[in-house]
């Protein structure tokens, strides 16, 4: 790493951490909750609004279904939380849904889950950031006018925060997440106190508005379909629940117990806030419309394109606290901030899952590498790049992006719970202890209900959202699945190709002879060092090779060679077209053709320089030659370095950086590897 890039990197992401400091980055429950659960907790800022938006298609009269939809979402949330508590205890290694499906249902199911989760993590970042920008834009017009640019800037900032490491980013995110939760609970409690104890009548800013229904008097199948669509929109409250099961290794010990406790706390907080906001929205007569400019009426007249429809949580806060009051502004600011930070769930889930997939050879091995701050830096950067691309394509429009959401979540939910049922079935066949069997039977019942319920919701989501954008998410899953399958096939093919054979082969047989060639351009110190080293190797045949592109220089080289009495034969090849690379390659190939059992060893003198611009001035021919020779079978290439004076400055800089970074730029993956149960199928 050059000095030019080292200092800014340290300023942005901090000092590098040694691998043995990994334990210091593990999270206590109070930090793990905002780190892994900020997405489902913050979803209460928009999930209730999504329910009301869909119901508004049938007019205000359909709003009375919203409490029942909230109950269905609550039941689903508790089902999923209870199911995942079984997951984290049975699979504490961090593979989450992917490991469960891969182990119990096979590699294809595992890849399907992984593809769904990777797509969903990217969408989590895009949706959360876009929603946060839109909320902030209601107060700052500049943000609305440049929301794509602002959203991309927010993603970059969040990326830098996560590159500093999980624990540090968790500390940064904990405060706003807890402030948001506290603000929502204060709003719910104060609203309930005003309404029930004081008997106050609270009115939302849109309470005296009317909704023009797109389809009035819906009944039968049409009404059922509308309610199912509203329910599927409300299921946005469940996004990110699975991140805790993927992030178990990041918890402090006892990991499984702490993860299960965090899951329970997250579920309880999320459903309480979700139901509280829905209840207050009904009590304060909040009105929402999918197309407010035409469908929202005030005094019988459409509000028009200039009307800004505030989110449900903002309208409820205005009714409970009063518009513009301290608590209203406080909650609005906390909501906007936590929506930005909700993307952090994906920043913790995506890199961890990517590392596991890379370990299983489904993704490039670089994703299994921890960076300077012991975070999976490559995965973080990849996630940021994909999210930025999505935000740019969709113009940071959360309304369009949210239609792509949820599908991946319920694909992973369903396959994971199905896999857990098979997990318990397998263990019940061998378990003899009655107490353990009772526990397994109870866990199997929970996971069976979870698989059925989430599978049913998946069908509903696909049926109601496919034409609204869910097909894009499915396409992304297919692309991920195909790419990972191709990568695994490549790694398997290479592993088979390079595997050491038990029987003698050409790779283990000693070559008949070693023919060494030292490439010479001029007779200077680097050349003399290369000649001395080549003689030390004691090959069967040693010669120097020079390419003649200038007769005068060639004559001077020959004379100098003879004058010094060098006892190595000098062979000069004419190059009428002034090429250097091709004559060397042709000569080496000719030697290989004449003696196929010989090994050709080529020594190339190279300068070691100390400044980046010097690389442009030296070693260009050597680089081209090495690149071509490496593709020639039976040829070994050796670089013989010669350190110029400028390289001493590089040594000094390297010594100064010794306290900043760990040795080497390539680091290994996680210290803790997953240990599979030998009884499980992999």
N, C-alpha and C positions, 0 to 999 in steps of 0.2 A: 504494500500500500504506500503510495507516495505521500510526502508531507503535505502536498497541496490538498489532498482529499482527507487526510487523517484527522486534522484539527476540526474541520466542520462536522465530520462524522461523530467525533467525541462530544462536541457541543450539543448535537441534536439527540444522540441516543445514549451518551454517557460512556463511562469506562467499561472495558470488557471485563467479564466475570469468568473466573476459573470454573472448570467443570465441577469441582468439589464444592462449589457454592450453590449447586442446584437446590439443595434442601432449604436454603435460605429464601428461595423464591416461592416456596409452597405457601398456599393460601389458608388462612383461618376462615371459619364459616362466615364471619361478619364481612370479610372482603370477598369471599367466593360468591356470596349472594348477588351483589351488584355486578360482579365480573361476568358470571354465567347466566344470571336471570334478569339482566336489565332489559332484554328484549320482551319476554312475556309480561314483565311488570309495566313497561312503558306502553305496551299495546293497548292498555285500557284508555289511552289518550285518543285512540282512533277506532278501536273495535266497536264500542257502543254506537258511534256515529255511523259505521258501516251498516249496522243492523237497521237503524232508523232510515238510512238512505234507501235501502231496498224496500222496506215496508211503505215508504212514502209513495211508491208506485201505485199503491191501492188507496192512497189518501190517508188522512189522519185517523180514520176509523180503524186502520190496520195496526196502529200503534199499541192497541191494547194486547196484541200478541207478544210484544217485546219482553214482558216479564217471563213468559213461558219459554221464549227463546233463550233468555238469560239463564233460566233453570237448566235447560238442556246443555248449554255451554258449561255451566258449573259441574253438572254430572260428568260431562266429558272430561273436564279438567281434572276432577278428582280421580276418575278412572285412569287417565294417563299418568298422573302423578303416582298413584298406587302401583301401577304397572312398572313404572321406571324405578321405583324403589326396590323392586325385585331385581331389575336389571343390574343396578349398581352393586348389589350384594353378590350376585352371581358372576358378574364380569367386571371386576374392579380395575382392570388394566387399562381402561380408557378407550377401548375399541368401540364401545357404545353399540348403537344399532348395527353398525357394520359388522362388528365382531360377532354379535349374536346371530345375525342372519347368515354370515359366512360359515360359522361353525355348525349351525343346526340345520340350515336349509341349503347350503352349498354355495360355491363361489359365485354363481350367476346371481343368486338372490343377494349375496353380499355386495356385489358390484352394483346391483340395482339400487340398493339402499345408499351406498356411497355416492352414486351419481345424483340421487335425489337430494341428499344432504348437501353436497357441494353446490348444487344449483340453488338450494334454499339459503345457504349461507351468503352467497353472492347477492341474492334478492333481499336478504335481511339488511345488508349494508345499503343497498340502493334505495329501498323503501324507507328505512328509518331516517337516513340522511335527507332524502327528498321531502319527507313529511316534516322533519325538523326545520328545513329551510322554508317551507311554506308557512309553518306556524310563526317563525321569526319574521317572515315577510309581511305578516299582517300588521306588524308594528314598525317595520323598517322598509319603506318602499324600494330602496335600492336593491335589497335582497331579492324581491320579486322580479325586478327588472333584469337581474343577472343571476337567476336562481341556478342555472346549470353551472356557471362558473363558481358560484358560492358553494354548491354541493360538492363539486370536485375539490375545492379548497378544503372543505371540511373532511373529506375522505383522506386527503394528504395529511392533514393535521392529526387525524385519528391514527393513521398508519405510523407516523413518527412516535406518537405516544406509546403505541403497542410495541414498537421496535425497542423501546427502552426496557421491556420486560413485563411479564404478567403482573408481578407483584406491584411494581411502580404504577402501571396503568390502573390496576385495581384500586390503589389508594386515591388516585385522581378521580376515578369514577364513583367511588363509594359515596362521597358527600352529596353530589347532586342527585344520585338515585335515592338516597335516604331522605333528602329534602323533598323530593317529588312524592314519595310514599307518605311522608308526614303531612305534606300539604293536602293530598287527596283525602287522607283520613280526617284531618281537621275539617275539611269541607263537608264530608259526609256526616260527621258527628254534629257539627254546627247546624247544618241544614236539617238534620233530624230533630235537633233540639228546638230550632225555631218553628218547625212545622208541627211537631207533636206536643212539645211542652208549652211553647209560647203561643201557638195557634196562629203564627204569622202566615200570610199568603205570599209566596215567592213567585215572581214572574221572570221568565227568561226573556232576553231581548226580542225573541221571535214569538212570544206567547200569543200575541194578538194577530199573528199572521195566519194565513190559510194556505193549504196545499191543494193545488190543482192535480187531481189524480190522473195518471196516464191511462189506467185501466180501472174503471169504477165498477163496483159490484162484483168483484171476483169471487168465485165459488168453485167448489169441487176441485178438480185436478189443478186448475190454474192457481187457486189459493194455496193448495198444498205445495206446489212448485215454488210459489213466491216465498212461503215460509221456510222451505228448505234452502232457498237461495239466501235468505236473511240469516239463517242458522250458519250456513257455510261462511258467510262474511263475518259473523261473530266469532267463528273459530280462529280468526286471526289472533285472538287472545292466547292461543296455545303455541304460537310460533316461538321457537327457541327453547322449549321445555327439554328437548333431547340434548341440549348442549351440556348439561350437567353430567349426563351419563358418559359423554365423550371426554369430559374434563376431569374425571375422577383422579388421575395421577397428579393433578395440580393441587389437590387438597392435602392438608396436613393429616397425619395419622391420628386416629384410625380413618383411613380414606373413605371406605364404603359407608361407615356410619355417618361421617360428616356430610358426605354427598347426599345420603338419604334424608338427613335432617334438613339440609338446605333445600332439597326438592319439596319437602312438606311445607316449609316456611314460604317458599315461592308460591306454591299452589294456593295456600291460605290467603296470602296477601293479594294475589292476582284476582281471585274470585270475589273477595270482599270488595275490592275497589271497583271491579267490573259491575257487580250487582248494585253497589251504592250509587254509581254514576247513572246506571239505567233507571234506578228508582227515583233519583232526584230529577232526571230528565223528564220523567213522566209527571212528577209533582210540580215542576215549574213550566210545563207545557212547551218544551223545546220543539221546534219545527226544523226539519232538515229535508232537502230535496236534491235529487240527483242532478237536476238542471234548474238551479234556483232562479236564474234570470227569467225563465218562462213559467215554472211551476210553483214558485213561491209568490203568494199574493198578499198585498197590504192594502186594506180598504177596497178589495176587489180588483186591484190593478197589479199586474206583474211588476216585480221590483226592478227588473231590467238588468242589463249587463254590468252596470256600475256597482251592483250590490256585492258585498263580500260576505260569504257565508262562514261564520266562525264555527270552529269545531264544537262538538257537544260539551266537552269539558270546560271550554271557555264560557259558553252560554250558562252552564250550571253555576260556575264560579261567579259570574256576574249577578245571577239571581240570589245566590247565597250570601256572598260577601258585599255585593254592590260593585257596579262597574267603575274601574279606576281606583278602587281602594288598595291599601297596601297588600292585603292578603290576595286580592285578585291579581295584582301585578306579580307578586311573589310566585303564585301558582303558575301563572302564564310563563314566567321566566324558567321555572323549574321544569315545566312540561317541555318547552322548546329544547332545553339543554339535555334532558334525559332522552329525548327522541334521537338527538345526535349520538348520545352515548349508548343507545340500545344496540347500535351496530357492533358494539364491543363483544357481544355474545358471539357473533360470527368471527370476530378477530381471534377469539380463543378456540372456537370449535373447528374452524376450517384448517388452521395450521396443524392442530393435533391430529385431525383425521387424515390430512395430507401426509403427515409423517408416518402414520400407521400404514397407509396405502403404499407409500414409497418403500417401507420396510417389507411389505408383501410383494414388491416389484410391480405394482400397478401404476405407479407414478415415478417420475425421475427421482433418482436417489438423493438429489440435492435437497428435496423437500424433507428428508429425514435428518437434515443437518441443523444443529442449533447455532445461532449466531453469537455475536459478541456478548449479548445480554442474556444468553441462555434461552432466548425465545426462538421459535422456528421462523427465522427472518424471511426465508425464501417463500414460505407459505403465506406470510403476511403480505408481502409485496405482490404475490400472484393474486391474492384476493382483492387487494386494492385496485390492481390493474383491471380485473374483470368488472368490478363494481363501477369504476370510472367509465368504462366503455358502455355499460348498461345505462348509466345516468346520462351520458352524452347522447346515446341513441334515443332515449325516451324524454329528453329535455327536462329531466328531474321532475317529471309529472307523477306524483304519488298515486293519483287516481288511476292512471294507466298501468303503473308498475304493480299496484296491489292486486290487479287481476291475475298476475302471474304467480301470485303468492299461494301458499298453503298446500298446493298439490304435493310438492316434495316432502313436506312435513308428514302428511298422512300416509304417503307411500312408505316412508321409513317407520312410522308408528306401527302400521299394520304388519309389515314383514318382521319387525323386531318382536312384536308380541306373539306372532305365530311361531317364531323361532324359540321364544322362551317356553311356549307350551311343549314343544318337542324336547327342549332341554330338560324340563321337569319329568316328562315321560321317560326319558332315557335314564335319569338318575333314580326314578322310582322303581325301575326294574331291578336295580342292584342294592338299593338301600333297605336295610333290615331293621334299623332302630325305629321304634314306633313314634317317638317324639319328632324325629327328623322327617319321617314320612308324613306326619300330620302337617308339619310346616310346609313341606313340598306340595301337598295336596291343596293347601290354602293358597299358596303362591300360584299354583297352576290355575286355580279357579279365577284368581285376579287377572292373570295374563290371558286366559281364555276369553273372559268378558271384554278385556281391553282389545284383543284382536278383533272380536266381533264388532264392537262399537266403532273402533277406528276404521275398520274396513267398510262399515256402513257409511261413515262420514266421508271416506274417500270416494265412494260411488256418488254420493250427493255432490261433493265438490266438483268432480269431473263432469257430472251431468249439468250442473248449474253454471260452471265457470269456463267450460272448455272453449266455447266460442267467444268468450270475453277476454281471452288472453292466456288461459291455462295451457293451450297447445304450445305456446312458446317455451314454457317451463318443461313440458314433456320433450320437446325437441332438444332442449339443452341437456336433459338427462340422457337422451339417446346418444348425443355427441360425446358426452363424458364417458358413457358406457363403452362406446366403440373405441375411443382413444385409449382408455385404460386397458381394454382387452388387447389392443395392438401393442401397447407398451409391454404388457406381461409376456406376450408371445415373443417379442424381440429379446427381452431379458432371458427367457427360457431357451431360446435358440442360441444365444451367445453362451449361456452357461453350459449347454450341451456341447457346443463347439469347442470350448476351452477346457472342458473337464479332463483331468489327468487320467490317462488310460492305465489299466492294470497290466497290459501287455506292452512289450517294447514297441516304440513308434519312432517316426522321424524326429520328433521333438526330444526324445530321450537318447537317441543314438549320437555318439560323438562324431562330428564331421571329419571327413578325410583330412582336410587341411584348412587352415585359416589364412586367407589372402588379405593382407592389410594394405590400405591405400591412404596416404596422407595427402589431402588436397592443399595445393600450394598456389598462392597468387604472387607473393613476393617473399624474399628471404629476409624475414625480420624476426623479432623475438617471439611473437605468437607462433610462427611457423617452426622455429627451433624447439620451442617447448612441445609442440605437437609431435615433432619427429622423435624427440627424446622419450616421450611417453609411449609412442608406438613401438620403439625399440625395446622398451622395458617389458612389453607384453609378450615378446618372443614368439611372434607368429611364424608360420611356415614360410611365408613369402611377404616381404615388405617392399613397397615402392612408393615414390612420391609422384603425384599426378598434377600437371599444370595444363591449363587451357590457353592456347596462343591466340589472342585477339589483336595483339600489337607486336609485330616482328622485332622492333627495337627493345621492347620490354622483355620479350622472350629471350633475346640474345643476352641481355644484361643478366637475367636470372640464371641462364646456363653458365655464363662466365663466373658469376659469383659462386655458384654451386661448386664448380671445379676448383676455384681459388681456395675455398674453405675446405676442400677435400672431404666432403660429406660422403660417407660410405653407403648411402642409400641410393639406388638407381632412380634417376629422374626421368619420367616419361612425359613427353609433351604432345598434346593432341591439337592439331590445327582446327580452327573454327572460322571458316571463311565468312560465315554470316554473323560472327561476333557473339554467338550464343555461348553461355557458360554451362547452363543446366543440362541441356540436351546431350552434348558430347559426354559428360560424366555419366549420365544415365545409360546411354548407349554402350559405353565402355564397360560399365558394371554388368549390364545385362549380357554382354558378350562373354565376360568371364564366367558368369553363371551358366550360360549355355554350353560352354566348352567343358566346364567341370561342375556338373549339377550337385555333386556331393560336397563341394567346398562351401565354406562360409566366407562372405566378403565383409570385411570390417573397414568402414570408412571413418577416418578421423578428420574433423573439421575444426580448424582454429577459429575461436570467436572472441570478440572483445566484450569485456564486462564494463559497462559504463555507469555513471552515477546520476545522469539527468535524463528526463524523459525525452527531450528533443534529440539527444545523442543516439537514441534507438533508430531515429529516422535516417541517421547519417552512416550507420554501421550495420553490418551483419545481414543486410538484405539478401545478398546472394546466398549466404549460408542458410537463411530461413527457407528460401525457395528450394534449395537442394535437399534439405532435410525433409521438407514436405513431400518431395517426389520420391526420395529414397525409402521413406517409411512404407511406401506401397509396393516396394520391390521385394519379393520373397527371398529369403536366404541372405539378406543384407542387414548388418548391424551398423548403427550410426552412433558415433561417439563425439560429443562436443568437448573440445579442450579449451577451457576458459583462460583468458589472459586479462588480468585486472588493470585497467587504465587508472591513472592518478585520480580521475574524477570519481571512481568507484569508492575511494576512501571516504568521500563525503557521504556517500550512501550508507557506508558502514556506521558512520557516526550517527546518522539519522535513525538507523535501525536500532542502535543501542539506546538511543533516547526513547524510542517507542517500546522498548522491551518492558517497561513498567506499565505501558498502556494496553497492550494487546497480548493475548496468549500466543505462543509460538505457532506459526503456520496459519495459513489462511483457510485451510480446509479442516473442518471440525467434524467429529463424529456425531451421530444422532443421539437420541435420548439415552441417558445412563441406564434407566430402567427399561428393560425389554419385556414384552408380553410373554408370559409363560402359559402355554396352553395345557389344559388338562389332557393327559395322554388318552383318557377314555373318550375324549371328544373327537369328532370328525373334523378335520381341517379342510 
